[in-house]
């Protein structure tokens, strides 16, 4: 779901549906001090890959 949202955002930026993103997304369930704090960690490559090139 997170990758789909990021893909739509990048496609809107480039005004093209023909691009793909490179992303690593994982869920983190605890904060540094051990409290329960579910959130997503995202590593997103800069730009996009165009499949036609």
Buried (B, 14 or more C-beta within 10 A) or exposed (E): EEBEEBBEEBBEEEEEEEBEBEBEEEEEEEEEEEEEEEEEEEEBEEEBEEEEE
